[in-house]
């Protein structure tokens, strides 16, 4: 069983893990490692960053690509950054990874969208909207980090990046399955970086689970929008949940953090 949570629950879970003694840079490193492992990297790679922790995930990715001899370029849309993001950006500078402020994707083969995270609400500022439009108009394959920039993490709505793959970090959020998500996310990965859920969640039964015949809720009570989003036909609650599980297997790849292949983030 996988968990579907709100943006607020993910934020609180992340804060609780850090308050409990986990180094926040380790979590950012794991997120970047999950992104690195979730795509077949080749050609000219542009990592487009904003000002939040999503940018930090992108900087970790740039360091991992560099470490594996894969060239990439950072396209920075803001000089602001979170403290952890600044730490990894400084490492990128020390490694001589190219950085530009010009969002020109002509000739780019792969774009990594690290502009905005799941906490984004409202309308994109004109400069960011222009970058999103340029990403969508490019011929490059697009990977979005955590959620497609511009998409509301709880509702799946908003003018946003259209991705070939989106790598969710931690747990899936409502917005990954609701609203316009089906038309904006071609394939969806969820990478568990070891943050326990500290709050309410909706259980998502996958095809690997034995879907129970009876439980304390019905899909109609708990999953109406998700069932509609996946066009699940009428039937008993168990039948509909099984159909949803099959649809999730086709749409989503669930991955777990592993120490295999990890290095200390200070060694990047």
C-alpha positions as CSV (number, residue, x, y, z in Angstrom):
1,X,0.0,0.0,0.0
2,X,1.2,3.5,-0.9
3,X,0.1,6.8,0.7
4,X,-1.4,9.8,-0.9
5,X,-1.1,13.0,1.2
6,X,-1.6,16.7,1.1
7,X,1.2,19.2,0.7
8,X,0.8,20.3,4.3
9,X,1.2,16.8,5.6
10,X,4.4,16.4,3.5
11,X,5.7,19.7,4.8
12,X,5.0,18.7,8.4
13,X,6.5,15.3,7.9
14,X,9.7,16.8,6.5
15,X,9.9,19.2,9.4
16,X,9.4,16.5,12.0
17,X,12.1,14.3,10.4
18,X,14.6,17.2,10.5
19,X,13.5,18.2,14.1
20,X,14.2,14.5,15.1
21,X,17.8,14.9,14.1
22,X,18.1,14.0,10.4
23,X,20.4,16.4,8.5
24,X,18.2,18.3,6.0
25,X,21.1,18.1,3.5
26,X,20.9,14.3,3.6
27,X,17.3,14.5,2.6
28,X,18.1,16.9,-0.3
29,X,20.9,14.6,-1.4
30,X,18.5,11.6,-1.3
31,X,16.0,13.5,-3.4
32,X,18.7,14.4,-6.0
33,X,19.9,10.8,-6.0
34,X,16.3,9.5,-6.6
35,X,16.0,11.9,-9.5
36,X,19.4,10.8,-10.9
37,X,18.3,7.2,-10.8
38,X,14.9,7.8,-12.4
39,X,15.9,8.8,-15.9
40,X,18.2,7.7,-18.8
41,X,20.5,10.7,-19.1
42,X,22.0,11.6,-22.4
43,X,22.8,14.5,-24.8
44,X,22.6,18.1,-23.8
45,X,21.0,18.5,-20.3
46,X,19.7,21.7,-18.9
47,X,18.7,21.9,-15.2
48,X,16.3,24.8,-14.7
49,X,16.2,26.1,-11.1
50,X,14.2,28.5,-9.1
51,X,14.7,29.8,-5.5
52,X,13.5,27.0,-3.3
53,X,14.4,23.5,-2.2
54,X,13.5,22.2,-5.6
55,X,16.5,24.1,-6.9
56,X,18.6,22.4,-4.3
57,X,17.5,19.0,-5.6
58,X,18.5,20.2,-9.0
59,X,22.0,21.2,-7.8
60,X,22.5,17.8,-6.2
61,X,21.5,16.2,-9.6
62,X,24.0,18.4,-11.4
63,X,26.7,17.2,-9.0
64,X,25.8,13.6,-9.5
65,X,25.8,13.9,-13.3
66,X,29.2,15.7,-13.1
67,X,30.5,12.9,-10.8
68,X,29.4,10.3,-13.4
69,X,31.0,12.2,-16.3
70,X,27.7,13.4,-17.8
71,X,27.8,17.0,-18.9
72,X,25.0,19.3,-17.8
73,X,24.2,23.0,-17.5
74,X,22.4,24.9,-14.8
75,X,19.8,27.5,-16.0
76,X,19.3,29.7,-13.0
77,X,16.2,31.9,-12.9
78,X,16.8,33.3,-9.4
79,X,19.9,34.2,-7.3
80,X,17.9,33.4,-4.2
81,X,18.1,29.9,-2.8
82,X,17.4,28.0,0.4
83,X,20.4,27.5,2.8
84,X,20.7,23.8,1.8
85,X,20.3,24.7,-1.9
86,X,23.1,27.4,-1.5
87,X,25.4,24.7,0.0
88,X,25.0,22.5,-3.1
89,X,25.1,25.4,-5.6
90,X,28.4,26.4,-4.1
91,X,29.7,22.9,-4.7
92,X,28.5,23.1,-8.3
93,X,30.5,26.3,-8.8
94,X,33.6,24.6,-7.2
95,X,33.2,21.7,-9.7
96,X,33.0,24.1,-12.6
97,X,29.5,23.1,-13.7
98,X,28.3,25.6,-16.3
99,X,25.7,28.1,-15.1
100,X,23.6,30.6,-17.2
101,X,20.7,32.8,-16.6
102,X,19.5,32.6,-20.2
103,X,16.6,30.1,-20.8
104,X,17.5,29.1,-24.3
105,X,16.7,25.5,-24.9
106,X,17.6,25.3,-28.6
107,X,19.6,22.1,-29.1
108,X,18.7,20.8,-25.6
109,X,17.9,17.1,-25.4
110,X,16.7,16.9,-21.8
111,X,15.3,19.6,-19.5
112,X,15.0,19.1,-15.7
113,X,12.3,21.3,-14.3
114,X,13.3,22.4,-10.8
115,X,11.6,25.8,-10.8
116,X,8.8,25.4,-8.3
117,X,7.7,22.8,-5.8
118,X,4.5,21.4,-4.4
119,X,4.0,24.5,-2.1
120,X,3.3,26.8,-5.1
121,X,-0.1,28.5,-5.2
122,X,-1.7,31.0,-7.4
123,X,-0.5,32.4,-10.7
124,X,3.0,32.3,-12.2
125,X,5.0,35.5,-12.3
126,X,5.5,36.7,-15.9
127,X,9.2,35.8,-16.0
128,X,8.5,32.3,-14.7
129,X,5.5,31.8,-17.0
130,X,7.8,32.7,-19.9
131,X,10.3,30.0,-18.9
132,X,7.5,27.5,-18.5
133,X,6.3,28.3,-22.0
134,X,9.8,28.0,-23.4
135,X,10.1,24.5,-21.7
136,X,6.8,23.4,-23.2
137,X,7.7,24.7,-26.6
138,X,11.0,22.9,-26.7
139,X,11.7,19.6,-28.4
140,X,13.5,18.3,-25.3
141,X,12.4,15.5,-23.0
142,X,11.2,17.0,-19.7
143,X,11.6,15.7,-16.2
144,X,9.8,17.6,-13.4
145,X,11.1,17.4,-9.9
146,X,8.5,16.6,-7.2
147,X,5.7,18.2,-9.3
148,X,5.4,20.1,-12.5
149,X,6.2,23.8,-12.0
150,X,3.0,25.8,-11.8
151,X,0.8,22.9,-10.8
152,X,-1.0,23.1,-7.5
153,X,0.2,20.2,-5.3
154,X,-3.2,19.6,-3.8
155,X,-5.5,20.1,-6.8
156,X,-3.5,19.4,-9.9
157,X,-4.6,22.6,-11.5
158,X,-2.7,25.6,-12.9
159,X,-0.7,26.6,-15.9
160,X,2.3,24.4,-15.7
161,X,5.2,22.5,-17.3
162,X,4.2,19.5,-19.3
163,X,6.5,16.6,-18.4
164,X,7.5,13.3,-19.9
165,X,8.3,12.2,-16.4
166,X,7.6,13.6,-12.9
167,X,9.6,12.3,-9.9
168,X,7.6,12.9,-6.7
169,X,9.8,12.9,-3.6
170,X,8.6,11.5,-0.3
171,X,4.9,10.5,-0.8
172,X,2.6,11.2,-3.7
173,X,0.5,14.4,-3.3
174,X,-3.1,14.8,-4.3
175,X,-2.2,17.0,-7.1
176,X,-0.2,14.2,-8.9
177,X,-3.5,12.4,-9.5
178,X,-6.1,15.2,-9.7
179,X,-7.1,18.0,-11.9
180,X,-5.1,18.3,-15.1
181,X,-2.3,15.9,-13.9
182,X,-3.4,13.1,-16.3
183,X,-2.8,15.4,-19.2
184,X,0.4,17.1,-17.9
185,X,2.3,14.1,-16.5
186,X,3.2,11.3,-19.0
187,X,4.8,9.0,-16.5
188,X,5.1,9.4,-12.7
189,X,7.7,8.1,-10.3
190,X,7.5,8.3,-6.5
191,X,10.8,8.1,-4.7
192,X,10.6,7.4,-1.0
193,X,13.6,9.1,0.7
194,X,12.8,7.8,4.2
195,X,10.5,10.4,5.7
196,X,7.7,8.8,7.8
197,X,4.3,10.3,7.1
198,X,3.2,12.4,10.1
199,X,-0.4,13.1,9.4
200,X,-3.5,11.8,7.6
201,X,-3.3,10.1,4.3
202,X,-5.4,8.2,1.8
203,X,-4.2,4.6,1.2
204,X,-3.5,3.7,-2.4
205,X,-3.6,0.0,-3.2
206,X,-1.3,-0.9,-6.0
207,X,-1.4,-4.0,-8.1
208,X,1.1,-5.7,-5.8
209,X,-1.4,-5.4,-2.9
210,X,-4.2,-7.8,-2.1
211,X,-7.1,-5.4,-2.3
212,X,-9.4,-6.0,0.7
213,X,-13.1,-6.8,0.0
214,X,-14.1,-4.7,3.0
215,X,-12.6,-1.7,4.7
216,X,-13.7,1.4,6.7
217,X,-14.4,3.5,3.7
218,X,-15.7,3.2,0.2
219,X,-14.0,4.7,-2.9
220,X,-17.1,6.9,-3.4
221,X,-16.5,8.5,0.0
222,X,-12.7,8.9,-0.3
223,X,-11.6,8.8,-3.9
224,X,-14.4,10.4,-6.0
225,X,-12.1,12.8,-7.8
226,X,-9.3,10.2,-8.3
227,X,-11.8,7.6,-9.6
228,X,-13.1,10.2,-12.1
229,X,-9.6,11.3,-13.1
230,X,-8.7,7.7,-14.0
231,X,-12.1,7.0,-15.6
232,X,-12.8,4.0,-13.3
233,X,-16.1,2.4,-14.3
234,X,-19.0,1.6,-12.0
235,X,-18.9,-1.5,-9.8
236,X,-18.5,-2.6,-6.2
237,X,-16.0,-0.7,-4.0
238,X,-13.6,-3.7,-4.2
239,X,-13.9,-3.9,-8.0
240,X,-13.4,-0.2,-8.4
241,X,-10.4,-0.1,-6.1
242,X,-8.9,-3.0,-8.0
243,X,-9.3,-1.1,-11.3
244,X,-7.7,1.9,-9.7
245,X,-4.8,-0.3,-8.5
246,X,-4.3,-1.6,-12.1
247,X,-4.4,2.0,-13.4
248,X,-1.8,3.1,-10.9
249,X,0.5,0.2,-12.0
250,X,0.3,1.5,-15.5
251,X,0.9,5.1,-14.5
252,X,3.3,5.1,-11.5
253,X,6.6,3.5,-10.6
254,X,7.2,3.4,-6.8
255,X,10.9,3.4,-5.7
256,X,12.4,3.3,-2.2
257,X,15.6,5.0,-0.9
258,X,18.5,2.6,-0.6
259,X,21.9,3.1,0.9
260,X,23.3,1.1,-2.1
261,X,25.4,3.5,-4.2
262,X,25.0,6.4,-1.7
263,X,28.1,8.5,-0.8
264,X,28.4,11.2,1.9
265,X,26.9,14.3,0.4
266,X,30.1,16.1,1.5
267,X,31.9,14.1,-1.1
268,X,30.0,15.4,-4.0
